Amino acid sequence: MKKGNHQAYLFIAPFVIVFLIFNIYPIFLTFYYSLTDYTGMGGIENARFIGVDNYIRLFSDRYFYQAFFNTIRIWGFNFIVQMLIALGLALLFSDIRLKLKGVGLFRALFYLPNIITIASVALLFSILLDWNHGGLNQMLLSLGFIDRPINWLNSPAYAQSAVALIGAWMWFGNSFIVLLAGISGISKDFYEAALIDGANWWQSFKFITIPQLKPILLYVLITSIIGGLQIFDLPMLLTDGNGSPQGALNTMVLYLYNQAFKYNNFGYGATIAYGLFFITVIFSAITFRTMYRKQV
């Protein structure tokens, strides 16, 4: 190897050092903490090694299972609504029959909620969903749809639905842009040939759009799984931080946060973090395998 090639390592060394310190080292340290009863007090020398006791506890922890199913319900509803809106709009704006104008403007408008800080979003919707003076209750009362105010954030079903819909509103613009880019990359020759052969909209969508869009759909689904299983900020900010009402908003990351930083149980919190990691990997692998299974 030439001398000049050795000098190139000096240029990438800062990135490698920072990556090892702030990315790789915390991963191994967290795994070590998951094997201890570390309470966060003092240094690593105060962590007593207890083996796999935390993992055994995790498998029998009903609160973790509750948090898991809460997260799945919120993410599932969020993803369905988000994809229906994003895919519907992407198909609408890419339809060669309609030839709608102003796509760039609508891309910016749809993506706008994604760049608003989550604290601002939580404050906005906590005001809108307020029981006594919230705008949503006032509007429904004035229209005659309800006869008394609904306490949206005090009902498990309403609270989970609210968080899911807020998340869908925030992220559908991002999915819309990705799906629109994927559909725009499909050759228009396919659609023109299908149009000449008399194919209707549904046939073009089923036999052209979906097969060609499968890699993009896989990307959107897996990134949604990764993000959805880590939902924390909205449940934390919209409620008391404990997962109220009745634990309906106690997601896995919120449970992890409370265990580690509220109850000073860093060892068990680290175990929950690794449990969440393996769940995410399993869900992603199942999704990938399902979408790319061999066709008979």
Backbone bond lengths (Angstrom), bond angles and torsions (degrees), N, CA, C in turn:
res aa  C-N    CA-C-N  psi(-1)  N-CA   C-N-CA  omega(-1)  CA-C   N-CA-C  phi
1 M - - - 1.467 - - 1.525 109.14 -
2 K 1.309 115.42 138.63 1.451 120.01 -178.29 1.530 110.52 -72.36
3 K 1.321 113.30 156.67 1.459 119.62 -178.26 1.522 111.05 -61.18
4 G 1.334 116.78 -38.64 1.458 120.66 -179.75 1.514 112.95 -60.54
5 N 1.338 116.15 -32.28 1.463 120.03 178.93 1.523 111.77 -67.86
6 H 1.336 116.11 -35.44 1.462 119.79 177.01 1.523 110.77 -64.60
7 Q 1.311 117.14 -36.82 1.459 120.21 -179.08 1.528 112.30 -67.13
8 A 1.314 116.69 -22.61 1.470 119.93 179.76 1.518 111.24 -64.45
9 Y 1.353 116.49 -28.76 1.453 119.10 179.71 1.521 112.13 -65.21
10 L 1.329 116.65 -25.15 1.463 119.55 178.30 1.524 111.08 -65.45
11 F 1.334 116.61 -31.41 1.459 120.34 -177.78 1.534 111.86 -75.48
12 I 1.327 117.46 -30.71 1.464 119.78 -179.91 1.525 112.18 -94.59
13 A 1.341 116.32 -7.81 1.469 119.82 -178.41 1.524 112.87 -58.81
14 P 1.360 120.04 -44.57 1.479 118.27 179.68 1.520 112.93 -57.54
15 F 1.332 117.43 -42.99 1.470 119.82 178.86 1.522 110.87 -63.41
16 V 1.352 116.67 -44.73 1.466 120.28 -178.69 1.520 110.97 -62.45
17 I 1.321 117.25 -41.99 1.465 121.18 -179.34 1.525 110.54 -64.49
18 V 1.338 116.05 -47.83 1.466 120.10 179.38 1.532 110.53 -62.43
19 F 1.330 117.26 -41.33 1.464 121.66 179.99 1.526 111.02 -62.86
20 L 1.328 116.95 -43.03 1.461 120.42 -179.79 1.522 111.76 -66.79
21 I 1.342 116.74 -38.99 1.463 120.29 -176.60 1.524 111.89 -74.27
22 F 1.344 116.58 -45.18 1.457 120.13 -171.22 1.530 113.98 -100.18
23 N 1.326 118.93 -6.56 1.464 120.93 178.86 1.528 112.55 -120.33
24 I 1.327 116.27 -55.27 1.461 119.55 -175.62 1.530 111.90 -75.20
25 Y 1.323 117.12 -47.50 1.465 120.45 -178.53 1.534 112.80 -58.18
26 P 1.364 120.13 -45.15 1.471 119.54 177.94 1.525 113.56 -61.46
27 I 1.340 117.33 -31.17 1.470 119.96 179.27 1.526 110.38 -63.97
28 F 1.330 116.44 -47.35 1.472 120.25 -179.95 1.531 111.31 -70.80
29 L 1.343 116.17 -36.07 1.462 119.03 178.66 1.524 111.01 -66.05
30 T 1.336 117.12 -40.19 1.459 120.99 177.69 1.528 110.92 -62.23
31 F 1.338 115.77 -41.40 1.467 118.95 177.99 1.527 110.63 -62.80
32 Y 1.313 116.80 -40.06 1.468 119.09 177.92 1.524 110.56 -63.98
33 Y 1.335 116.45 -43.69 1.468 119.78 178.62 1.526 111.66 -61.31
34 S 1.335 116.95 -32.23 1.471 119.75 179.85 1.523 111.78 -66.76
35 L 1.324 116.86 -14.97 1.467 121.69 178.64 1.521 111.93 -101.17
36 T 1.340 116.08 12.87 1.464 121.00 -177.72 1.528 109.93 -129.81
37 D 1.331 115.46 176.58 1.468 121.39 174.59 1.526 110.01 -106.82
38 Y 1.318 117.40 33.31 1.465 122.78 -175.23 1.526 110.83 -57.19
39 T 1.326 116.30 131.94 1.461 121.84 -178.53 1.522 112.94 -105.20
40 G 1.322 117.13 1.58 1.452 119.70 -178.77 1.511 113.59 87.86
41 M 1.311 117.49 -3.05 1.458 121.71 -180.00 1.525 108.91 -93.90
42 G 1.327 116.13 122.25 1.455 120.20 179.31 1.515 111.94 81.20
43 G 1.319 115.81 -167.76 1.453 121.45 -177.85 1.510 112.44 -88.69
44 I 1.336 113.90 -172.16 1.457 120.42 -176.82 1.532 111.58 -65.11
45 E 1.315 116.69 -21.16 1.476 119.19 -179.90 1.530 111.59 -69.23
46 N 1.326 117.19 -16.82 1.468 120.29 178.94 1.520 112.88 -87.44
47 A 1.329 117.15 0.69 1.462 120.95 179.49 1.522 109.49 -86.47
48 R 1.328 117.30 116.61 1.470 121.61 179.95 1.523 110.06 -86.86
49 F 1.310 116.50 126.16 1.464 121.80 -178.21 1.530 110.14 -71.22
50 I 1.363 116.11 125.99 1.464 120.22 -179.54 1.530 111.78 -126.38
51 G 1.314 117.44 11.68 1.465 120.48 176.69 1.524 112.41 70.14
52 V 1.320 115.71 -136.37 1.464 121.02 -174.47 1.527 112.23 -95.47
53 D 1.330 117.57 18.57 1.465 120.33 -178.40 1.525 112.05 -58.95
54 N 1.334 116.24 -39.20 1.469 119.40 179.21 1.529 111.56 -64.42
55 Y 1.321 116.87 -37.43 1.471 120.17 179.81 1.534 110.78 -70.62
56 I 1.319 116.60 -35.74 1.467 119.85 175.35 1.531 109.77 -64.79
57 R 1.306 115.56 -41.04 1.476 120.07 177.20 1.526 110.75 -63.25
58 L 1.333 116.41 -39.62 1.466 120.24 -178.30 1.526 111.22 -61.86
59 F 1.321 117.18 -41.29 1.460 120.81 -178.20 1.534 112.35 -66.97
60 S 1.319 117.22 -21.26 1.463 120.52 -178.87 1.531 112.25 -110.91
61 D 1.332 117.02 10.23 1.463 121.50 -176.62 1.530 109.97 -86.95
62 R 1.338 116.71 107.29 1.464 119.63 -177.72 1.522 111.72 -68.00
63 Y 1.331 118.15 -26.81 1.456 120.63 178.27 1.536 110.96 -69.96
64 F 1.329 116.12 -34.04 1.465 118.81 175.91 1.519 110.25 -67.96
65 Y 1.330 117.26 -41.02 1.465 119.61 177.53 1.525 111.08 -64.34
66 Q 1.317 116.34 -38.14 1.462 119.58 176.25 1.531 110.16 -62.54
67 A 1.338 115.90 -44.06 1.458 120.13 178.48 1.530 111.17 -63.30
68 F 1.328 116.43 -37.89 1.466 120.58 178.80 1.528 110.88 -62.89
69 F 1.315 118.06 -49.19 1.460 120.61 -178.39 1.532 111.39 -69.45
70 N 1.330 117.30 -34.15 1.464 119.42 173.36 1.518 110.86 -59.29
71 T 1.330 115.80 -45.65 1.466 120.86 -179.25 1.520 111.11 -63.29
72 I 1.332 117.41 -42.68 1.460 121.24 -179.55 1.529 110.68 -64.18
73 R 1.327 117.47 -42.63 1.467 120.03 -179.83 1.531 111.09 -64.19
74 I 1.328 116.41 -45.69 1.468 119.95 -179.42 1.522 110.05 -64.41
75 W 1.341 116.37 -47.31 1.467 118.99 -179.21 1.528 111.20 -64.78
76 G 1.321 118.30 -42.99 1.456 121.08 -177.59 1.509 112.05 -60.18
77 F 1.335 117.43 -47.94 1.463 121.18 178.72 1.519 110.42 -63.88
78 N 1.331 115.56 -42.95 1.469 121.18 177.71 1.522 110.75 -57.35
79 F 1.318 117.05 -49.06 1.464 120.82 -174.78 1.530 111.87 -66.25
80 I 1.326 116.70 -41.40 1.467 119.46 -179.48 1.529 110.61 -61.94
81 V 1.338 116.15 -48.81 1.469 119.60 -179.97 1.521 110.96 -64.24
82 Q 1.322 115.76 -44.47 1.466 120.68 -179.10 1.524 111.75 -60.09
83 M 1.327 117.28 -45.28 1.460 120.85 -177.48 1.526 111.92 -71.06
84 L 1.322 117.25 -37.62 1.457 119.49 177.90 1.529 110.84 -61.16
85 I 1.325 115.93 -44.24 1.466 119.85 179.97 1.524 110.60 -69.49
86 A 1.345 116.99 -49.45 1.463 121.09 -175.28 1.525 111.69 -64.90
87 L 1.333 117.44 -46.78 1.451 120.58 -178.87 1.524 110.89 -68.24
88 G 1.333 116.45 -39.53 1.462 119.47 178.04 1.523 111.89 -61.23
89 L 1.332 116.39 -45.07 1.465 119.84 179.08 1.529 111.49 -67.83
90 A 1.339 117.11 -39.34 1.463 119.99 178.79 1.525 110.92 -62.39
91 L 1.316 117.40 -42.07 1.469 120.87 177.26 1.517 111.12 -65.84
92 L 1.323 116.32 -38.07 1.465 120.58 -178.73 1.530 111.20 -64.95
93 F 1.328 116.36 -45.24 1.457 120.11 -176.21 1.527 113.21 -79.47
94 S 1.320 117.36 -13.37 1.463 119.78 179.83 1.527 112.46 -105.32
95 D 1.328 117.76 1.11 1.466 121.40 -177.40 1.532 109.96 -68.61
96 I 1.345 115.66 123.19 1.469 119.38 -177.44 1.518 111.50 -71.86
97 R 1.329 117.11 -16.27 1.456 119.64 178.45 1.518 111.58 -77.71
98 L 1.345 116.00 -37.03 1.464 120.47 -176.04 1.518 113.04 -84.87
99 K 1.335 116.65 -40.94 1.473 122.45 179.93 1.528 111.36 52.30
100 L 1.349 115.33 55.45 1.462 120.44 -179.01 1.529 110.95 -69.27
101 K 1.319 115.35 146.38 1.461 121.65 -179.78 1.525 110.40 -100.36
102 G 1.329 115.82 167.10 1.456 121.84 175.58 1.505 114.94 74.54
103 V 1.333 117.30 30.47 1.464 120.48 -178.64 1.530 111.03 -61.61
104 G 1.337 117.26 -41.02 1.460 120.79 -178.95 1.521 112.43 -60.72
105 L 1.338 116.38 -41.57 1.470 120.23 178.76 1.519 111.07 -64.09
106 F 1.324 116.83 -44.04 1.461 119.97 -179.11 1.530 111.14 -68.46
107 R 1.325 118.07 -33.44 1.466 120.21 175.94 1.517 110.49 -59.43
108 A 1.342 116.26 -44.24 1.464 120.77 -179.94 1.528 110.95 -66.15
109 L 1.334 117.09 -42.20 1.460 120.61 -178.83 1.522 111.60 -66.45
110 F 1.319 116.71 -42.68 1.459 120.31 -178.99 1.519 111.81 -68.89
111 Y 1.327 116.91 -31.13 1.467 120.33 -178.11 1.531 111.66 -82.51
112 L 1.316 117.48 -16.11 1.469 121.87 -174.82 1.525 113.75 -53.90
113 P 1.352 121.27 -44.93 1.473 119.31 179.84 1.525 113.74 -59.66
114 N 1.330 116.32 -23.90 1.454 120.45 -177.65 1.524 113.10 -71.12
115 I 1.327 116.93 -21.85 1.467 120.17 -177.07 1.525 112.15 -100.48
116 I 1.337 117.59 -0.56 1.462 120.90 176.00 1.527 108.11 -79.99
117 T 1.310 116.70 136.41 1.464 120.13 -179.14 1.527 110.53 -61.29
118 I 1.318 115.64 144.17 1.453 120.68 -175.90 1.517 111.27 -64.31
119 A 1.326 117.95 -30.60 1.466 120.38 178.30 1.524 110.29 -65.13
120 S 1.331 116.72 -39.70 1.465 121.04 178.02 1.523 110.81 -66.51
121 V 1.330 116.31 -40.88 1.465 120.59 178.55 1.526 110.36 -63.13
122 A 1.333 116.88 -44.73 1.463 120.80 -179.95 1.525 111.06 -63.24
123 L 1.319 117.12 -40.72 1.470 120.84 178.23 1.523 110.66 -64.61
124 L 1.339 116.36 -43.82 1.459 121.00 179.77 1.530 111.49 -59.19
125 F 1.320 116.83 -48.97 1.463 119.68 -175.67 1.526 112.25 -78.10
126 S 1.318 118.31 -24.96 1.465 118.81 173.77 1.518 110.58 -66.75
127 I 1.339 116.92 -31.57 1.468 121.11 175.47 1.529 110.39 -74.26
128 L 1.323 116.67 -43.87 1.465 120.33 -179.42 1.524 111.85 -65.18
129 L 1.336 117.24 -34.90 1.460 121.54 -176.41 1.520 113.04 -95.46
130 D 1.333 116.63 8.57 1.462 119.93 179.70 1.532 110.13 -57.96
131 W 1.334 115.34 140.28 1.462 120.06 -173.69 1.531 111.91 -65.53
132 N 1.329 117.15 -47.98 1.454 120.37 -172.15 1.527 113.71 -87.80
133 H 1.327 116.40 -41.34 1.461 119.12 -172.10 1.530 113.14 -123.98
134 G 1.336 117.91 11.65 1.458 120.91 -177.88 1.522 113.00 -66.42
135 G 1.322 115.94 146.00 1.458 120.94 -178.13 1.522 113.26 -63.23
136 L 1.334 117.59 -33.83 1.464 120.07 -178.33 1.525 111.23 -66.65
137 N 1.329 117.08 -46.44 1.460 120.26 178.38 1.525 111.21 -63.88
138 Q 1.310 116.42 -41.15 1.462 119.99 -179.96 1.526 111.17 -62.43
139 M 1.322 116.89 -40.41 1.459 120.31 179.99 1.531 110.96 -67.66
140 L 1.349 116.39 -44.59 1.466 119.84 -179.38 1.528 111.52 -66.06
141 L 1.323 116.71 -35.91 1.463 120.25 177.03 1.521 111.30 -66.26
142 S 1.327 116.11 -42.53 1.468 119.80 -178.91 1.522 111.86 -67.33
143 L 1.333 116.84 -30.40 1.468 120.76 178.82 1.518 112.69 -85.07
144 G 1.318 117.08 -8.95 1.451 120.76 177.94 1.513 114.79 82.86
145 F 1.346 118.12 12.49 1.462 120.70 179.93 1.531 112.09 -75.14
146 I 1.324 117.10 -27.32 1.462 121.51 177.61 1.526 108.18 -133.01
147 D 1.321 116.93 155.30 1.459 120.40 -179.89 1.525 113.10 -104.99
148 R 1.338 116.05 -7.18 1.457 120.22 175.29 1.528 108.94 -153.07
149 P 1.325 117.76 154.80 1.474 120.51 -177.04 1.527 112.21 -61.10
150 I 1.312 115.79 146.45 1.456 122.51 177.77 1.529 108.60 -105.48
151 N 1.307 115.45 130.82 1.467 120.25 177.33 1.528 108.28 -84.48
152 W 1.321 116.47 85.93 1.454 122.15 -170.21 1.518 112.43 -59.92
153 L 1.318 116.94 -40.44 1.463 120.47 -173.91 1.519 112.84 -92.38
154 N 1.345 116.75 9.73 1.462 119.90 177.47 1.525 111.94 -113.03
155 S 1.323 116.74 4.53 1.460 122.12 176.95 1.519 108.47 -114.45
156 P 1.334 119.57 128.48 1.468 120.91 -178.38 1.521 113.58 -54.30
157 A 1.332 117.57 -46.29 1.468 120.51 -177.89 1.522 111.04 -66.84
158 Y 1.332 117.02 -45.63 1.466 120.54 179.80 1.526 111.18 -65.32
159 A 1.333 116.87 -40.74 1.466 120.21 -177.61 1.527 111.08 -65.09
160 Q 1.340 117.04 -45.30 1.459 120.15 178.01 1.527 111.15 -63.60
161 S 1.316 116.89 -41.91 1.468 120.33 178.95 1.516 110.89 -64.25
162 A 1.336 116.54 -39.60 1.462 120.23 179.92 1.524 111.43 -62.61
163 V 1.340 116.25 -45.81 1.468 120.08 179.42 1.526 110.62 -63.86
164 A 1.335 116.80 -41.08 1.469 120.41 179.36 1.523 111.25 -63.96
165 L 1.328 117.72 -43.73 1.466 121.22 -178.29 1.526 111.37 -69.67
166 I 1.325 116.54 -36.79 1.471 119.08 176.71 1.525 109.78 -63.73
167 G 1.338 116.35 -43.53 1.463 119.84 177.16 1.516 112.31 -62.27
168 A 1.332 117.26 -39.91 1.464 120.72 178.19 1.517 110.55 -64.14
169 W 1.338 116.64 -41.10 1.470 120.84 177.90 1.526 111.30 -62.37
170 M 1.326 116.53 -37.87 1.459 119.98 -178.45 1.526 112.56 -71.90
171 W 1.343 117.99 -35.73 1.457 120.99 -168.05 1.522 115.50 -108.04
172 F 1.343 117.97 -7.03 1.457 117.14 -177.30 1.528 111.11 -65.43
173 G 1.335 117.66 -29.80 1.466 120.82 179.34 1.515 111.87 -63.93
174 N 1.332 116.86 -39.84 1.457 120.45 177.72 1.524 110.67 -64.87
175 S 1.332 116.74 -44.99 1.467 120.49 178.38 1.529 110.69 -65.06
176 F 1.321 116.30 -37.30 1.466 120.63 178.63 1.523 111.45 -60.17
177 I 1.331 116.81 -45.20 1.466 120.68 -179.39 1.524 110.90 -63.75
178 V 1.338 116.46 -43.78 1.471 120.33 -179.44 1.525 110.40 -64.79
179 L 1.333 117.39 -45.91 1.463 120.92 -178.65 1.523 111.33 -68.01
180 L 1.323 117.20 -38.37 1.464 120.27 178.17 1.523 110.79 -63.59
181 A 1.344 116.62 -40.54 1.463 120.45 176.58 1.521 110.68 -63.19
182 G 1.340 116.86 -39.89 1.461 120.15 178.71 1.513 112.31 -66.01
183 I 1.324 117.09 -43.21 1.466 120.73 179.31 1.523 110.42 -67.49
184 S 1.336 116.71 -37.99 1.473 119.76 179.10 1.519 111.55 -64.91
185 G 1.351 116.66 -24.54 1.460 120.00 179.47 1.515 113.66 -80.36
186 I 1.329 117.18 -9.10 1.470 120.40 177.60 1.528 108.74 -79.21
187 S 1.312 116.40 131.80 1.469 120.73 -177.74 1.525 110.93 -59.07
188 K 1.324 115.62 131.36 1.465 120.92 178.21 1.526 111.66 -67.82
189 D 1.331 116.97 -15.31 1.478 119.68 178.65 1.522 111.00 -61.83
190 F 1.323 116.80 -35.31 1.464 120.42 178.98 1.530 110.97 -61.34
191 Y 1.326 115.13 -47.29 1.463 119.68 -177.68 1.529 111.39 -69.38
192 E 1.334 116.90 -38.42 1.465 119.62 179.28 1.523 110.91 -66.11
193 A 1.340 115.68 -39.94 1.464 118.77 177.93 1.528 110.94 -65.96
194 A 1.345 115.95 -39.97 1.461 119.28 178.09 1.528 110.99 -65.83
195 L 1.330 116.30 -37.53 1.465 120.28 178.89 1.522 111.03 -64.73
196 I 1.326 116.33 -40.59 1.474 120.78 178.72 1.528 110.09 -65.94
197 D 1.329 116.79 -37.08 1.469 120.34 -179.33 1.521 113.04 -77.66
198 G 1.329 116.65 -1.61 1.458 120.08 176.50 1.510 114.97 88.88
199 A 1.327 117.69 16.54 1.466 120.39 179.03 1.520 110.19 -71.25
200 N 1.311 115.98 139.35 1.463 119.39 177.28 1.527 109.87 -86.22
201 W 1.357 115.09 -178.14 1.468 119.73 -175.70 1.526 111.09 -62.16
202 W 1.329 117.09 -44.29 1.454 120.74 -176.84 1.525 111.49 -63.69
203 Q 1.316 117.48 -41.17 1.464 120.95 179.79 1.529 110.68 -64.95
204 S 1.334 116.94 -41.85 1.472 119.85 177.00 1.524 111.02 -63.06
205 F 1.329 115.91 -40.05 1.458 120.35 -179.91 1.528 111.01 -66.51
206 K 1.328 117.14 -43.58 1.461 121.91 -174.87 1.522 112.49 -73.35
207 F 1.344 117.57 -41.80 1.467 120.07 -171.55 1.527 113.96 -101.18
208 I 1.329 117.45 -10.02 1.472 119.56 179.48 1.528 110.82 -119.19
209 T 1.337 116.33 -57.42 1.464 119.94 -172.94 1.522 112.38 -65.07
210 I 1.328 117.20 -53.07 1.468 120.31 -175.36 1.532 112.24 -62.01
211 P 1.342 120.25 -49.73 1.478 118.51 179.01 1.525 113.06 -60.73
212 Q 1.342 117.26 -40.25 1.464 119.90 -179.34 1.527 112.05 -72.82
213 L 1.322 115.79 -25.13 1.458 120.39 -175.34 1.532 112.62 -94.20
214 K 1.324 117.43 0.82 1.460 120.99 -173.75 1.534 113.02 -56.43
215 P 1.334 121.38 -44.49 1.477 119.11 178.62 1.526 112.78 -61.83
216 I 1.337 117.15 -37.34 1.460 120.21 178.84 1.526 110.31 -69.08
217 L 1.324 116.60 -41.86 1.463 120.42 177.74 1.527 110.72 -61.69
218 L 1.324 116.31 -39.20 1.465 120.31 177.78 1.525 110.62 -63.12
219 Y 1.318 116.58 -43.26 1.472 121.07 178.54 1.522 110.62 -61.13
220 V 1.332 117.02 -47.75 1.462 121.22 -179.13 1.524 110.51 -62.84
221 L 1.329 116.90 -41.59 1.466 120.69 -178.15 1.521 111.69 -66.34
222 I 1.327 116.84 -45.83 1.470 119.60 -177.24 1.528 110.95 -68.81
223 T 1.332 117.23 -42.24 1.471 118.63 177.14 1.528 110.90 -64.88
224 S 1.331 116.64 -32.98 1.466 119.72 176.86 1.519 110.65 -68.94
225 I 1.324 117.28 -38.93 1.468 120.31 177.06 1.526 110.54 -62.06
226 I 1.333 115.73 -46.52 1.467 120.02 -178.63 1.520 110.78 -61.85
227 G 1.342 116.10 -44.80 1.460 119.41 179.60 1.519 112.60 -72.52
228 G 1.336 116.16 -39.87 1.458 119.92 -176.90 1.515 113.67 -66.99
229 L 1.323 117.53 -37.19 1.459 120.40 179.36 1.525 111.76 -72.08
230 Q 1.324 117.05 -13.33 1.464 120.79 179.91 1.518 112.26 -105.18
231 I 1.324 117.90 16.69 1.457 120.32 -177.74 1.529 110.14 -61.14
232 F 1.315 115.06 129.88 1.463 120.53 -174.46 1.527 112.32 -146.01
233 D 1.333 116.04 -45.79 1.454 119.94 -167.34 1.523 114.00 -65.67
234 L 1.344 117.85 -48.19 1.461 119.72 -178.99 1.532 112.55 -63.28
235 P 1.350 119.56 -50.20 1.471 118.27 176.69 1.526 113.00 -58.76
236 M 1.322 115.94 -34.21 1.466 120.04 -179.45 1.523 111.17 -68.37
237 L 1.334 116.81 -42.55 1.458 120.98 -173.31 1.525 113.10 -85.24
238 L 1.326 117.75 -28.10 1.458 120.13 -177.14 1.521 112.96 -82.32
239 T 1.324 117.78 -18.72 1.456 120.86 -178.26 1.526 109.61 -123.81
240 D 1.319 115.87 -161.68 1.464 120.68 -177.90 1.516 113.19 -82.25
241 G 1.345 117.46 3.00 1.456 121.00 -179.97 1.503 113.43 88.80
242 N 1.336 117.75 -1.92 1.462 121.84 179.36 1.518 112.49 -105.54
243 G 1.329 117.63 3.94 1.454 120.18 179.42 1.511 114.55 91.06
244 S 1.327 117.50 14.36 1.465 120.28 177.10 1.532 109.55 -62.06
245 P 1.340 118.07 156.07 1.474 127.76 2.97 1.530 111.71 -86.85
246 Q 1.311 116.17 138.57 1.465 124.00 175.67 1.528 111.98 53.36
247 G 1.319 116.26 33.47 1.459 120.90 178.32 1.515 114.80 73.88
248 A 1.337 118.59 10.86 1.467 121.32 -175.66 1.521 112.43 -69.42
249 L 1.324 117.58 -26.83 1.463 121.55 179.77 1.526 112.05 -105.45
250 N 1.316 116.13 17.86 1.468 120.61 177.09 1.528 108.34 -82.27
251 T 1.313 117.09 87.44 1.460 121.66 -179.90 1.525 110.28 -82.03
252 M 1.324 116.60 171.97 1.462 120.32 -176.34 1.524 112.40 -62.86
253 V 1.326 116.86 -41.79 1.467 119.07 -179.19 1.522 110.95 -72.73
254 L 1.335 117.23 -35.27 1.464 119.53 175.60 1.532 110.54 -65.20
255 Y 1.319 116.68 -39.30 1.468 120.88 176.38 1.522 110.34 -64.05
256 L 1.337 116.13 -41.87 1.468 121.27 176.69 1.530 110.20 -59.97
257 Y 1.326 116.10 -47.09 1.468 121.28 -178.32 1.527 111.23 -60.21
258 N 1.320 116.18 -46.04 1.465 119.48 -178.67 1.518 111.80 -65.63
259 Q 1.336 116.93 -40.43 1.456 119.91 179.24 1.527 111.32 -62.85
260 A 1.329 115.87 -43.73 1.467 119.35 -174.37 1.524 112.42 -80.15
261 F 1.332 117.46 -47.93 1.463 119.89 -168.46 1.527 114.02 -103.31
262 K 1.333 116.77 -16.29 1.461 118.67 177.61 1.520 111.48 -99.40
263 Y 1.346 115.69 -41.49 1.464 120.14 -178.97 1.524 112.44 -102.45
264 N 1.350 117.41 5.27 1.467 123.26 177.32 1.523 112.97 54.91
265 N 1.308 116.10 36.33 1.460 120.87 176.97 1.528 108.23 -107.88
266 F 1.335 115.71 71.97 1.459 121.00 -174.23 1.523 111.85 -66.64
267 G 1.301 117.45 -34.47 1.458 120.31 -179.95 1.519 111.40 -61.92
268 Y 1.320 116.41 -48.75 1.467 120.00 179.65 1.523 110.87 -69.85
269 G 1.328 117.41 -33.93 1.462 120.51 175.65 1.523 111.54 -61.54
270 A 1.332 116.32 -40.33 1.465 120.40 176.80 1.523 110.75 -64.36
271 T 1.318 116.90 -36.15 1.462 120.77 177.88 1.532 110.45 -65.47
272 I 1.327 117.22 -41.83 1.464 120.81 176.76 1.526 110.38 -61.66
273 A 1.338 116.46 -38.47 1.459 120.46 178.78 1.525 111.09 -60.95
274 Y 1.320 116.74 -43.08 1.470 119.23 178.56 1.525 111.16 -71.94
275 G 1.326 117.25 -33.76 1.462 119.07 174.13 1.515 111.34 -61.53
276 L 1.332 116.52 -42.34 1.463 121.26 176.70 1.522 111.42 -63.30
277 F 1.324 116.50 -38.89 1.464 120.82 178.65 1.529 110.98 -61.49
278 F 1.321 116.91 -47.96 1.466 119.82 -178.68 1.525 111.37 -67.41
279 I 1.312 118.02 -36.04 1.467 120.70 176.65 1.520 110.06 -63.07
280 T 1.331 117.27 -42.43 1.468 121.23 179.19 1.522 110.83 -63.56
281 V 1.329 116.75 -42.92 1.465 120.62 178.76 1.522 110.72 -62.49
282 I 1.333 116.97 -44.06 1.467 121.01 -178.93 1.527 110.59 -63.95
283 F 1.311 117.19 -46.42 1.463 120.49 179.57 1.522 111.10 -62.02
284 S 1.329 117.02 -42.33 1.465 120.55 179.89 1.522 111.07 -65.27
285 A 1.337 116.83 -41.57 1.460 120.49 179.85 1.527 111.18 -65.21
286 I 1.336 117.11 -41.56 1.463 120.63 177.96 1.523 110.56 -63.16
287 T 1.314 116.41 -42.35 1.467 120.64 179.08 1.517 111.23 -62.00
288 F 1.335 115.96 -46.52 1.471 120.14 -179.84 1.520 110.78 -63.06
289 R 1.320 116.32 -43.71 1.470 120.42 -178.72 1.534 110.78 -65.89
290 T 1.319 116.84 -39.24 1.461 120.73 -178.35 1.521 111.74 -66.70
291 M 1.333 115.95 -43.24 1.471 119.40 -177.31 1.499 112.91 -74.22
292 Y 1.333 117.97 -22.89 1.461 121.03 -177.91 1.515 112.55 -119.31
293 R 1.339 116.06 26.71 1.457 118.58 176.45 1.531 109.35 -68.11
294 K 1.301 116.01 152.07 1.480 120.55 -178.85 1.522 110.48 -68.37
295 Q 1.315 114.13 134.73 1.458 119.78 178.85 1.532 109.45 -89.34
296 V 1.319 116.09 134.33 1.459 120.94 179.39 1.523 108.27 -79.11
